[in-house]
Amino acid sequence: MESCSLDEAACALRRGEVAIFPTDTVYGLGVAVNAADGPGALYALKGRDEGKPIAWLVDGPEALCRYGCDVPVIARLAAAAFWPGPLTLIVRASDAVPPAFRSAAGTIGLRMPDDARALALIRAAGAPLATTSANPSGTPAPRTFSEVDSALAARAAAVVWEGGGEDAFGIARGAGAESAPSGCASTVLDCTTAPPRILREGAIPLSAIEALLAEPNGEGRG
């Protein structure tokens, strides 16, 4: 299984192709949402049920208002508290989200990763990356380059090793480019309900989310 540079992965993403790359949680399998027709290639590679939505990785909190519609206060508070980091926020999708990427309920999951390489790829692609874990459905999500399924990797256009190294993105060794993903999935918070609901507890514990909801400006108090 050969690794490519961030530059090569960014070029593949801009062509609408699939790339495998490290994030702060696990290795991700993604497409650029401005270049791909939809997430179909990701479902096909993983063997995943197309009824399960695929969240987007974004490069900043402003993405909430661009890709979300009627974003509640709690979503903005959660982003301010935990982004960049392992928290996926589900909000109602705005018109900026192509229908192919929305859930059946008209929502979209957004997360800003705490990883210089993933953020560099998002910015180089010029759009969020619809990203799911880089593993065949039903198997463990890979934490390291060596754990990425070789058959899945062979079908992707680009695979980035967590070792990184300096390239055109200016991410040098010692600046976070060599860190491996944590191996713990993101916590998923559905902000379309009142109060918000935790759909999956991951790297951010339930207690931290509950504490945020209990704050005077939160929307979880009833």
C-alpha positions as CSV (number, residue, x, y, z in Angstrom):
1,M,0.0,0.0,0.0
2,E,1.7,3.2,-1.2
3,S,1.3,6.6,0.4
4,C,1.1,9.9,-1.4
5,S,1.7,13.5,-0.4
6,L,-0.9,15.9,0.7
7,D,-0.5,17.7,-2.6
8,E,-1.3,14.5,-4.5
9,A,-4.3,13.8,-2.3
10,A,-5.6,17.4,-2.8
11,C,-5.3,17.0,-6.6
12,A,-7.3,13.7,-6.4
13,L,-10.0,15.4,-4.3
14,R,-10.3,18.3,-6.7
15,R,-10.9,15.8,-9.5
16,G,-13.8,14.4,-7.5
17,E,-11.9,11.2,-6.5
18,V,-11.7,9.5,-3.2
19,A,-8.8,10.0,-0.8
20,I,-7.9,8.3,2.4
21,F,-6.2,10.5,5.0
22,P,-5.6,10.7,8.8
23,T,-7.8,12.9,11.0
24,D,-7.6,13.5,14.7
25,T,-10.0,10.6,15.4
26,V,-9.5,7.8,12.8
27,Y,-8.4,7.4,9.2
28,G,-11.0,9.0,7.0
29,L,-12.3,8.1,3.5
30,G,-13.5,11.3,1.8
31,V,-14.5,13.2,-1.3
32,A,-14.6,17.0,-1.8
33,V,-18.3,18.1,-1.9
34,N,-17.6,20.7,-4.6
35,A,-16.2,18.1,-7.0
36,A,-18.0,14.8,-6.4
37,D,-21.6,14.3,-7.5
38,G,-22.4,12.8,-4.1
39,P,-21.2,10.3,-1.5
40,G,-22.0,7.3,-3.7
41,A,-18.3,6.3,-4.1
42,L,-17.9,6.2,-0.3
43,Y,-20.8,3.9,0.1
44,A,-19.6,1.7,-2.6
45,L,-16.1,1.4,-1.2
46,K,-17.2,0.7,2.3
47,G,-20.2,-1.5,1.4
48,R,-22.2,0.8,3.6
49,D,-26.0,1.3,3.8
50,E,-26.8,4.4,1.7
51,G,-29.5,5.3,4.3
52,K,-26.7,6.3,6.8
53,P,-25.7,10.0,6.2
54,I,-22.0,10.9,5.9
55,A,-20.8,14.0,7.8
56,W,-18.6,16.7,6.4
57,L,-15.3,17.9,7.8
58,V,-15.1,21.7,7.6
59,D,-12.2,24.1,8.3
60,G,-13.9,26.6,10.7
61,P,-16.9,27.4,12.8
62,E,-18.3,29.8,10.2
63,A,-19.3,26.6,8.2
64,L,-22.2,26.2,10.7
65,C,-24.0,29.2,9.3
66,R,-23.0,28.6,5.7
67,Y,-24.1,25.0,5.6
68,G,-26.6,25.0,8.4
69,C,-30.1,26.6,8.4
70,D,-31.7,28.1,11.5
71,V,-28.7,27.0,13.5
72,P,-29.6,27.0,17.2
73,V,-27.5,28.8,19.9
74,I,-26.4,25.5,21.4
75,A,-24.8,24.4,18.2
76,R,-22.7,27.6,18.1
77,L,-21.8,27.2,21.7
78,A,-20.7,23.6,21.2
79,A,-18.6,24.6,18.2
80,A,-17.0,27.4,20.2
81,A,-16.3,25.0,23.1
82,F,-15.1,21.9,21.2
83,W,-13.9,22.8,17.7
84,P,-11.5,22.0,16.4
85,G,-12.1,18.6,17.9
86,P,-14.0,15.3,18.0
87,L,-17.6,16.7,18.0
88,T,-20.0,16.3,15.1
89,L,-22.9,18.7,15.1
90,I,-26.1,17.8,13.2
91,V,-28.0,20.8,12.0
92,R,-30.7,21.5,9.3
93,A,-29.0,21.8,5.9
94,S,-29.0,25.0,4.1
95,D,-29.3,25.4,0.3
96,A,-25.5,25.4,0.1
97,V,-25.6,21.6,0.8
98,P,-26.3,19.7,-2.4
99,P,-29.4,17.4,-2.0
100,A,-27.2,14.3,-2.6
101,F,-25.3,15.0,0.6
102,R,-28.3,15.7,2.9
103,S,-29.9,13.1,5.1
104,A,-33.5,12.0,4.4
105,A,-34.5,14.4,7.1
106,G,-32.8,17.3,5.4
107,T,-29.9,17.5,7.9
108,I,-26.1,17.6,7.6
109,G,-23.4,16.6,10.1
110,L,-20.5,19.0,10.4
111,R,-17.1,18.7,12.3
112,M,-13.9,20.7,12.4
113,P,-11.1,18.3,12.9
114,D,-8.1,19.0,15.2
115,D,-5.6,17.9,12.6
116,A,-3.3,20.1,10.4
117,R,-3.3,17.6,7.5
118,A,-7.1,17.2,7.3
119,L,-7.6,21.0,7.6
120,A,-5.0,21.5,4.8
121,L,-6.8,19.1,2.5
122,I,-10.1,20.8,3.1
123,R,-8.6,24.2,2.3
124,A,-6.8,22.9,-0.8
125,A,-9.9,21.2,-2.1
126,G,-11.8,24.5,-1.6
127,A,-14.7,22.8,0.1
128,P,-15.7,20.5,3.0
129,L,-14.8,16.8,2.7
130,A,-17.7,14.3,3.1
131,T,-15.8,11.8,5.2
132,T,-16.5,8.4,6.8
133,S,-14.1,6.1,8.5
134,A,-11.7,4.3,6.1
135,N,-12.8,0.7,6.7
136,P,-15.2,-1.8,5.1
137,S,-18.5,-1.7,6.9
138,G,-18.6,-3.8,10.0
139,T,-14.9,-3.8,10.6
140,P,-12.9,-1.7,13.1
141,A,-12.0,1.9,12.0
142,P,-8.3,2.2,11.3
143,R,-6.1,4.3,13.7
144,T,-2.9,3.8,11.8
145,F,-1.8,3.7,8.2
146,S,-1.0,-0.1,8.6
147,E,-4.6,-0.8,9.8
148,V,-6.2,0.6,6.6
149,D,-7.7,-2.2,4.6
150,S,-5.4,-2.8,1.7
151,A,-8.2,-3.8,-0.7
152,L,-10.1,-0.6,0.1
153,A,-6.9,1.5,-0.2
154,A,-6.2,0.0,-3.6
155,R,-9.6,1.4,-4.9
156,A,-9.0,4.9,-3.5
157,A,-7.2,7.5,-5.7
158,A,-4.9,8.6,-2.9
159,V,-3.8,7.5,0.5
160,V,-1.9,9.7,3.0
161,W,0.4,8.3,5.7
162,E,0.1,9.9,9.1
163,G,3.9,10.6,9.1
164,G,3.3,13.5,6.7
165,G,6.4,15.6,6.3
166,E,6.9,19.0,4.8
167,D,5.3,19.7,1.5
168,A,3.6,22.5,-0.4
169,F,1.2,22.9,2.6
170,G,4.0,23.9,4.9
171,I,3.2,21.3,7.5
172,A,6.6,20.3,8.8
173,R,7.6,17.4,10.9
174,G,7.2,18.2,14.6
175,A,4.2,20.5,13.8
176,G,1.6,17.9,14.3
177,A,2.2,16.1,11.0
178,E,3.4,12.9,12.5
179,S,0.7,12.4,15.2
180,A,-1.5,9.4,14.7
181,P,-5.3,9.5,15.0
182,S,-6.6,8.9,18.5
183,G,-8.7,5.9,17.5
184,C,-11.8,7.2,19.3
185,A,-14.7,8.3,17.1
186,S,-16.3,11.8,17.5
187,T,-19.2,12.4,19.7
188,V,-22.4,13.2,17.7
189,L,-24.8,15.8,18.9
190,D,-28.1,16.3,17.2
191,C,-28.9,20.0,17.4
192,T,-32.2,19.8,15.4
193,T,-34.2,18.7,18.5
194,A,-35.0,20.6,21.7
195,P,-33.2,19.7,23.9
196,P,-30.4,18.4,21.7
197,R,-29.7,14.7,21.7
198,I,-26.4,12.8,21.9
199,L,-26.6,10.2,19.2
200,R,-23.2,8.7,19.9
201,E,-20.8,9.2,22.8
202,G,-17.2,9.3,21.5
203,A,-14.1,11.2,22.4
204,I,-16.0,14.0,24.1
205,P,-17.7,12.5,27.2
206,L,-21.4,12.8,27.9
207,S,-20.7,14.8,31.0
208,A,-18.9,17.5,29.0
209,I,-21.9,17.9,26.7
210,E,-24.4,17.9,29.6
211,A,-22.4,20.6,31.3
212,L,-22.6,22.7,28.2
213,L,-26.3,22.2,27.9
214,A,-26.8,23.2,31.6
215,E,-25.1,26.6,31.1
216,P,-27.5,29.6,31.2
217,N,-27.2,30.2,27.4
218,G,-27.6,26.6,26.6
219,E,-30.8,25.2,25.1
220,G,-31.0,21.9,27.0
221,R,-32.6,23.2,30.1
222,G,-36.3,22.7,30.4
